[in-house]
């Protein structure tokens, strides 16, 4: 494998990365796990043209974020009042006690020796939150408020990301790649 000759900015994360011989941004965005060198996650901008040469994918990111901001998030906010959470006890490893939560998306697909997930009745979930929460209505209202804040935070994040990405487009698109020293 030959050494890359230029660097360019990723259309998704904006970071300066090596440009491959094919003219695309090299794979990046992953963590190296010990000595195994396993990819944990790859940036969506990997294998796309650098922002200096193309902005199509960056423009698609902005358009999708605007769709989320203008359509999906308001729709989700409108439905918060009817949101009915399910509750789960999540135990990691060999722990005796578990955490009760309504969002278990981070734990889906993990092996059973790492995490045990048990669905709870609303009464059992209330018992976990006593003395702060003492009835079903209060628990559901708590979860709905959390959901509302998450959606509002998502809107703020997407707006900030769009602003940063647009600034990068304005500054970098059409400029030359950076030669390796």
DRENPA-3360 file (N, C-alpha, C; in nm, 2 decimals, always signed):
BEGIN
1 = XXXXXXXX = +0.08/-0.12/+0.00/+0.00/+0.00/+0.00/+0.09/+0.12/+0.00 ~ +0.06/+0.21/-0.09/+0.13/+0.34/-0.10/+0.08/+0.44/+0.00 ~ +0.16/+0.53/+0.03/+0.12/+0.64/+0.12/+0.04/+0.74/+0.04 ~ -0.06/+0.79/+0.11/-0.15/+0.89/+0.04/-0.07/+1.02/+0.02 ~ -0.11/+1.10/-0.08/-0.04/+1.22/-0.12/-0.10/+1.35/-0.07 ~ -0.24/+1.34/-0.04/-0.31/+1.46/-0.01/-0.41/+1.43/+0.11 ~ -0.45/+1.54/+0.17/-0.56/+1.53/+0.27/-0.67/+1.62/+0.23 ~ -0.79/+1.59/+0.28/-0.91/+1.67/+0.25/-1.00/+1.65/+0.37;
9 = XXXXXXXX = -1.11/+1.73/+0.37/-1.20/+1.73/+0.48/-1.32/+1.65/+0.45 ~ -1.36/+1.57/+0.55/-1.48/+1.48/+0.54/-1.61/+1.57/+0.52 ~ -1.70/+1.52/+0.44/-1.83/+1.59/+0.42/-1.92/+1.58/+0.53 ~ -1.90/+1.48/+0.62/-1.99/+1.46/+0.74/-1.93/+1.52/+0.87 ~ -1.81/+1.48/+0.90/-1.76/+1.52/+1.03/-1.67/+1.65/+1.02 ~ -1.62/+1.67/+0.90/-1.54/+1.79/+0.87/-1.39/+1.77/+0.91 ~ -1.36/+1.66/+0.96/-1.22/+1.64/+1.00/-1.13/+1.62/+0.88 ~ -1.00/+1.66/+0.90/-0.90/+1.65/+0.79/-0.86/+1.50/+0.79;
17 = XXXXXXXX = -0.87/+1.44/+0.67/-0.84/+1.29/+0.66/-0.76/+1.27/+0.53 ~ -0.70/+1.15/+0.53/-0.62/+1.11/+0.41/-0.72/+1.09/+0.29 ~ -0.67/+1.13/+0.17/-0.75/+1.10/+0.05/-0.68/+0.98/-0.02 ~ -0.76/+0.88/-0.05/-0.71/+0.76/-0.11/-0.67/+0.78/-0.25 ~ -0.61/+0.68/-0.31/-0.57/+0.69/-0.45/-0.69/+0.71/-0.55 ~ -0.80/+0.66/-0.50/-0.93/+0.68/-0.58/-0.99/+0.82/-0.57 ~ -0.93/+0.90/-0.48/-0.98/+1.03/-0.46/-1.09/+1.05/-0.36 ~ -1.11/+0.95/-0.28/-1.21/+0.95/-0.17/-1.14/+0.97/-0.03;
25 = XXXXXXXX = -1.22/+1.01/+0.06/-1.18/+1.02/+0.20/-1.16/+0.88/+0.26 ~ -1.05/+0.86/+0.32/-1.02/+0.73/+0.38/-1.11/+0.69/+0.49 ~ -1.12/+0.56/+0.52/-1.21/+0.52/+0.64/-1.16/+0.59/+0.76 ~ -1.25/+0.64/+0.84/-1.22/+0.70/+0.97/-1.34/+0.70/+1.06 ~ -1.32/+0.74/+1.18/-1.43/+0.75/+1.28/-1.44/+0.63/+1.36 ~ -1.34/+0.54/+1.36/-1.35/+0.42/+1.44/-1.25/+0.43/+1.55 ~ -1.28/+0.35/+1.66/-1.18/+0.33/+1.77/-1.11/+0.20/+1.75 ~ -0.98/+0.20/+1.79/-0.91/+0.08/+1.79/-0.92/+0.01/+1.92;
33 = XXXXXXXX = -0.96/-0.12/+1.92/-0.99/-0.19/+2.04/-0.87/-0.28/+2.08 ~ -0.79/-0.23/+2.17/-0.67/-0.31/+2.21/-0.58/-0.35/+2.10 ~ -0.54/-0.47/+2.10/-0.45/-0.52/+1.99/-0.53/-0.58/+1.87 ~ -0.66/-0.59/+1.88/-0.74/-0.66/+1.78/-0.76/-0.57/+1.66 ~ -0.74/-0.44/+1.67/-0.76/-0.34/+1.56/-0.90/-0.36/+1.50 ~ -1.00/-0.36/+1.58/-1.14/-0.38/+1.52/-1.21/-0.25/+1.50 ~ -1.28/-0.24/+1.39/-1.36/-0.12/+1.36/-1.48/-0.12/+1.45 ~ -1.50/-0.01/+1.53/-1.62/+0.00/+1.61/-1.73/+0.07/+1.54;
41 = XXXXXXXX = -1.69/+0.17/+1.46/-1.79/+0.25/+1.39/-1.72/+0.33/+1.29 ~ -1.77/+0.35/+1.17/-1.71/+0.43/+1.06/-1.80/+0.55/+1.03 ~ -1.73/+0.66/+1.01/-1.80/+0.78/+0.97/-1.87/+0.77/+0.84 ~ -1.99/+0.82/+0.82/-2.06/+0.81/+0.70/-1.99/+0.88/+0.58 ~ -1.90/+0.97/+0.61/-1.83/+1.04/+0.51/-1.71/+0.96/+0.45 ~ -1.68/+0.85/+0.51/-1.57/+0.76/+0.46/-1.61/+0.72/+0.32 ~ -1.51/+0.72/+0.23/-1.52/+0.67/+0.09/-1.61/+0.77/+0.01 ~ -1.63/+0.89/+0.06/-1.69/+0.99/-0.02/-1.58/+1.09/-0.07;
49 = XXXXXXXX = -1.61/+1.17/-0.17/-1.52/+1.27/-0.21/-1.49/+1.38/-0.10 ~ -1.38/+1.43/-0.09/-1.35/+1.54/+0.01/-1.43/+1.66/-0.02 ~ -1.46/+1.73/+0.09/-1.55/+1.85/+0.08/-1.48/+1.96/-0.02 ~ -1.36/+1.96/-0.03/-1.29/+2.05/-0.12/-1.34/+2.03/-0.26 ~ -1.37/+1.91/-0.30/-1.40/+1.87/-0.44/-1.55/+1.85/-0.46 ~ -1.62/+1.81/-0.36/-1.77/+1.78/-0.38/-1.84/+1.82/-0.25 ~ -1.97/+1.86/-0.27/-2.05/+1.90/-0.15/-2.18/+1.82/-0.15 ~ -2.20/+1.73/-0.24/-2.33/+1.67/-0.26/-2.37/+1.60/-0.13;
57 = XXXXXXXX = -2.29/+1.52/-0.07/-2.32/+1.45/+0.05/-2.35/+1.54/+0.17 ~ -2.27/+1.65/+0.18/-2.29/+1.75/+0.29/-2.42/+1.81/+0.27 ~ -2.46/+1.85/+0.14/-2.59/+1.91/+0.12/-2.70/+1.81/+0.15 ~ -2.68/+1.68/+0.12/-2.78/+1.58/+0.16/-2.80/+1.58/+0.31 ~ -2.69/+1.59/+0.38/-2.70/+1.58/+0.53/-2.78/+1.70/+0.58 ~ -2.75/+1.82/+0.53/-2.83/+1.94/+0.57/-2.97/+1.93/+0.53 ~ -3.00/+1.87/+0.41/-3.14/+1.86/+0.37/-3.22/+1.76/+0.47 ~ -3.15/+1.65/+0.50/-3.21/+1.55/+0.59/-3.23/+1.61/+0.73;
65 = XXXXXXXX = -3.14/+1.68/+0.78/-3.15/+1.75/+0.91/-3.27/+1.85/+0.91 ~ -3.28/+1.92/+0.80/-3.39/+2.02/+0.79/-3.53/+1.94/+0.78 ~ -3.53/+1.83/+0.72/-3.65/+1.74/+0.72/-3.69/+1.70/+0.86 ~ -3.58/+1.66/+0.93/-3.61/+1.62/+1.07/-3.65/+1.74/+1.16 ~ -3.59/+1.85/+1.14/-3.63/+1.97/+1.22/-3.77/+2.02/+1.18 ~ -3.80/+2.02/+1.05/-3.93/+2.08/+1.01/-4.05/+1.98/+1.01 ~ -4.02/+1.85/+0.99/-4.13/+1.75/+0.98/-4.13/+1.65/+1.09 ~ -4.02/+1.57/+1.10/-4.02/+1.46/+1.20/-4.03/+1.50/+1.34;
73 = XXXXXXXX = -3.94/+1.59/+1.38/-3.94/+1.63/+1.53/-4.07/+1.70/+1.57 ~ -4.13/+1.79/+1.49/-4.26/+1.85/+1.53/-4.37/+1.74/+1.54 ~ -4.36/+1.64/+1.45/-4.46/+1.53/+1.45/-4.44/+1.45/+1.58 ~ -4.32/+1.43/+1.62/-4.29/+1.35/+1.74/-4.33/+1.43/+1.87 ~ -4.31/+1.57/+1.86/-4.35/+1.65/+1.98/-4.50/+1.65/+1.99 ~ -4.57/+1.65/+1.88/-4.72/+1.65/+1.88/-4.77/+1.52/+1.94 ~ -4.70/+1.42/+1.93/-4.74/+1.29/+1.98/-4.69/+1.25/+2.12 ~ -4.62/+1.34/+2.18/-4.56/+1.32/+2.32/-4.67/+1.29/+2.42;
81 = XXXXXXXX = -4.78/+1.37/+2.40/-4.89/+1.35/+2.50/-4.96/+1.22/+2.50 ~ -4.94/+1.14/+2.39/-5.00/+1.00/+2.39/-4.89/+0.90/+2.40 ~ -4.77/+0.94/+2.43/-4.65/+0.84/+2.44/-4.68/+0.76/+2.57 ~ -4.67/+0.63/+2.55/-4.69/+0.53/+2.66/-4.56/+0.45/+2.67 ~ -4.48/+0.48/+2.76/-4.35/+0.41/+2.78/-4.37/+0.27/+2.83 ~ -4.27/+0.19/+2.79/-4.26/+0.06/+2.86/-4.14/+0.07/+2.95 ~ -4.13/-0.01/+3.05/-4.02/+0.00/+3.15/-3.95/-0.14/+3.15 ~ -3.82/-0.13/+3.17/-3.73/-0.24/+3.17/-3.63/-0.23/+3.29;
89 = XXXXXXXX = -3.60/-0.35/+3.34/-3.49/-0.35/+3.44/-3.37/-0.40/+3.36 ~ -3.26/-0.33/+3.36/-3.14/-0.37/+3.29/-3.03/-0.39/+3.39 ~ -2.98/-0.52/+3.38/-2.87/-0.56/+3.47/-2.75/-0.58/+3.38 ~ -2.63/-0.52/+3.42/-2.51/-0.54/+3.35/-2.42/-0.64/+3.42 ~ -2.36/-0.73/+3.34/-2.27/-0.83/+3.40/-2.34/-0.91/+3.51 ~ -2.28/-0.93/+3.62/-2.34/-1.01/+3.73/-2.40/-0.92/+3.84 ~ -2.44/-0.80/+3.81/-2.50/-0.72/+3.91/-2.63/-0.77/+3.97 ~ -2.65/-0.75/+4.10/-2.77/-0.80/+4.16/-2.89/-0.70/+4.13;
97 = XXXXXXXX = -2.86/-0.57/+4.14/-2.96/-0.47/+4.11/-2.94/-0.42/+3.97 ~ -3.05/-0.38/+3.92/-3.05/-0.32/+3.78/-3.11/-0.19/+3.78 ~ -3.09/-0.12/+3.67/-3.14/+0.01/+3.65/-3.27/+0.00/+3.57 ~ -3.37/+0.08/+3.62/-3.50/+0.08/+3.55/-3.50/+0.19/+3.45 ~ -3.54/+0.16/+3.32/-3.54/+0.27/+3.22/-3.65/+0.23/+3.11 ~ -3.68/+0.33/+3.04/-3.78/+0.31/+2.93/-3.71/+0.30/+2.79 ~ -3.59/+0.35/+2.78/-3.52/+0.35/+2.65/-3.40/+0.25/+2.67 ~ -3.41/+0.14/+2.60/-3.31/+0.03/+2.61/-3.23/+0.02/+2.48;
105 = XXXXXXXX = -3.24/+0.11/+2.39/-3.18/+0.10/+2.25/-3.03/+0.08/+2.26 ~ -2.96/+0.13/+2.36/-2.82/+0.10/+2.37/-2.79/-0.04/+2.41 ~ -2.88/-0.12/+2.45/-2.85/-0.25/+2.50/-2.91/-0.36/+2.41 ~ -2.98/-0.32/+2.30/-3.04/-0.42/+2.21/-2.92/-0.49/+2.14 ~ -2.93/-0.63/+2.13/-2.83/-0.70/+2.06/-2.70/-0.74/+2.14 ~ -2.69/-0.69/+2.27/-2.58/-0.73/+2.35/-2.60/-0.87/+2.40 ~ -2.49/-0.95/+2.41/-2.50/-1.09/+2.46/-2.56/-1.09/+2.60 ~ -2.63/-1.20/+2.63/-2.70/-1.21/+2.76/-2.60/-1.22/+2.88;
113 = XXXXXXXX = -2.47/-1.26/+2.86/-2.38/-1.26/+2.97/-2.33/-1.12/+3.00 ~ -2.36/-1.02/+2.91/-2.32/-0.88/+2.94/-2.44/-0.80/+3.00 ~ -2.56/-0.83/+2.95/-2.67/-0.75/+3.00/-2.80/-0.84/+3.00 ~ -2.88/-0.83/+3.10/-3.01/-0.90/+3.11/-3.12/-0.79/+3.11 ~ -3.21/-0.80/+3.02/-3.32/-0.71/+3.01/-3.45/-0.78/+3.05 ~ -3.53/-0.72/+3.14/-3.66/-0.77/+3.18/-3.76/-0.67/+3.17 ~ -3.87/-0.69/+3.10/-3.98/-0.59/+3.10/-4.05/-0.59/+3.23 ~ -4.09/-0.47/+3.28/-4.15/-0.46/+3.41/-4.30/-0.41/+3.39;
121 = XXXXXXXX = -4.38/-0.45/+3.49/-4.51/-0.39/+3.49/-4.50/-0.24/+3.54 ~ -4.60/-0.16/+3.52/-4.60/-0.02/+3.56/-4.59/-0.01/+3.71 ~ -4.65/-0.11/+3.78/-4.64/-0.11/+3.93/-4.50/-0.13/+3.98 ~ -4.43/-0.23/+3.91/-4.29/-0.25/+3.95/-4.20/-0.13/+3.92 ~ -4.23/-0.07/+3.81/-4.15/+0.05/+3.78/-4.17/+0.16/+3.88 ~ -4.30/+0.18/+3.92/-4.33/+0.28/+4.02/-4.25/+0.25/+4.15 ~ -4.25/+0.13/+4.19/-4.18/+0.08/+4.31/-4.03/+0.12/+4.30 ~ -3.97/+0.12/+4.19/-3.83/+0.16/+4.17/-3.81/+0.31/+4.19;
129 = XXXXXXXX = -3.91/+0.39/+4.15/-3.89/+0.53/+4.16/-3.95/+0.59/+4.29 ~ -4.01/+0.51/+4.38/-4.05/+0.57/+4.51/-3.94/+0.63/+4.59 ~ -3.95/+0.73/+4.67/-4.07/+0.80/+4.70/-4.10/+0.92/+4.61 ~ -4.02/+0.94/+4.51/-4.04/+1.05/+4.42/-4.16/+1.04/+4.33 ~ -4.18/+0.92/+4.28/-4.30/+0.89/+4.20/-4.39/+0.79/+4.27 ~ -4.51/+0.82/+4.29/-4.60/+0.74/+4.37/-4.72/+0.68/+4.29 ~ -4.74/+0.72/+4.17/-4.85/+0.67/+4.09/-4.82/+0.66/+3.94 ~ -4.91/+0.59/+3.87/-4.89/+0.57/+3.73/-4.89/+0.70/+3.65;
137 = XXXXXXXX = -4.98/+0.79/+3.68/-4.98/+0.92/+3.60/-4.85/+1.00/+3.62 ~ -4.80/+1.00/+3.74/-4.68/+1.08/+3.76/-4.56/+1.02/+3.69 ~ -4.55/+0.88/+3.68/-4.45/+0.82/+3.62/-4.46/+0.84/+3.46 ~ -4.57/+0.83/+3.41/-4.59/+0.85/+3.27/-4.56/+0.99/+3.23 ~ -4.60/+1.09/+3.31/-4.58/+1.23/+3.29/-4.43/+1.25/+3.29 ~ -4.35/+1.19/+3.39/-4.21/+1.20/+3.39/-4.15/+1.16/+3.26 ~ -4.19/+1.04/+3.21/-4.13/+0.99/+3.09/-4.16/+1.07/+2.97 ~ -4.28/+1.13/+2.97/-4.32/+1.22/+2.86/-4.24/+1.34/+2.86;
145 = XXXXXXXX = -4.21/+1.40/+2.97/-4.13/+1.52/+2.98/-3.99/+1.49/+2.94 ~ -3.94/+1.37/+2.97/-3.80/+1.33/+2.93/-3.80/+1.32/+2.78 ~ -3.90/+1.26/+2.72/-3.91/+1.24/+2.57/-3.92/+1.38/+2.51 ~ -4.00/+1.47/+2.56/-4.01/+1.60/+2.50/-3.87/+1.67/+2.50 ~ -3.80/+1.67/+2.61/-3.67/+1.73/+2.62/-3.57/+1.66/+2.52 ~ -3.58/+1.53/+2.50/-3.49/+1.47/+2.41/-3.52/+1.52/+2.26 ~ -3.64/+1.53/+2.23/-3.68/+1.58/+2.09/-3.63/+1.72/+2.08 ~ -3.65/+1.81/+2.18/-3.61/+1.95/+2.17/-3.46/+1.96/+2.16;
153 = XXXXXXXX = -3.39/+1.87/+2.23/-3.24/+1.87/+2.22/-3.20/+1.82/+2.08 ~ -3.27/+1.73/+2.03/-3.24/+1.68/+1.89/-3.25/+1.79/+1.79 ~ -3.35/+1.87/+1.80/-3.37/+1.99/+1.71/-3.25/+2.08/+1.72 ~ -3.21/+2.11/+1.85/-3.10/+2.21/+1.87/-2.97/+2.15/+1.81 ~ -2.95/+2.02/+1.83/-2.83/+1.96/+1.78/-2.82/+1.96/+1.63 ~ -2.93/+1.93/+1.57/-2.94/+1.93/+1.42/-2.92/+2.07/+1.36 ~ -2.97/+2.17/+1.43/-2.95/+2.31/+1.38/-2.80/+2.35/+1.40 ~ -2.74/+2.32/+1.51/-2.60/+2.35/+1.53/-2.51/+2.27/+1.43;
161 = XXXXXXXX = -2.55/+2.15/+1.40/-2.47/+2.07/+1.30/-2.48/+2.13/+1.17 ~ -2.61/+2.17/+1.13/-2.63/+2.23/+1.00/-2.55/+2.36/+0.98 ~ -2.55/+2.44/+1.09/-2.47/+2.57/+1.08/-2.32/+2.54/+1.07 ~ -2.27/+2.45/+1.14/-2.13/+2.42/+1.13/-2.09/+2.36/+0.99 ~ -2.18/+2.27/+0.94/-2.15/+2.21/+0.81/-2.16/+2.31/+0.70 ~ -2.26/+2.40/+0.71/-2.27/+2.51/+0.61/-2.15/+2.60/+0.61 ~ -2.10/+2.63/+0.73/-1.98/+2.71/+0.74/-1.86/+2.64/+0.68 ~ -1.85/+2.51/+0.70/-1.74/+2.44/+0.64/-1.75/+2.44/+0.48;
169 = XXXXXXXX = -1.87/+2.42/+0.43/-1.89/+2.42/+0.29/-1.85/+2.56/+0.23 ~ -1.89/+2.66/+0.30/-1.86/+2.80/+0.25/-1.71/+2.82/+0.25 ~ -1.64/+2.77/+0.35/-1.50/+2.79/+0.36/-1.41/+2.70/+0.28 ~ -1.45/+2.57/+0.26/-1.37/+2.47/+0.20/-1.40/+2.43/+0.06 ~ -1.53/+2.43/+0.02/-1.56/+2.38/-0.11/-1.50/+2.47/-0.22 ~ -1.43/+2.40/-0.31/-1.37/+2.46/-0.42/-1.22/+2.50/-0.40 ~ -1.17/+2.47/-0.27/-1.03/+2.50/-0.24/-0.95/+2.38/-0.27 ~ -0.82/+2.39/-0.29/-0.74/+2.27/-0.32/-0.72/+2.18/-0.20;
177 = XXXXX = -0.70/+2.05/-0.24/-0.66/+1.96/-0.13/-0.53/+2.00/-0.07 ~ -0.50/+1.94/+0.05/-0.38/+1.98/+0.12/-0.27/+1.87/+0.09 ~ -0.16/+1.91/+0.03/-0.06/+1.81/+0.00/+0.01/+1.76/+0.13 ~ +0.05/+1.63/+0.13/+0.12/+1.58/+0.24/+0.26/+1.64/+0.25 ~ +0.31/+1.66/+0.36/+0.44/+1.72/+0.38/+0.55/+1.62/+0.38;
% end
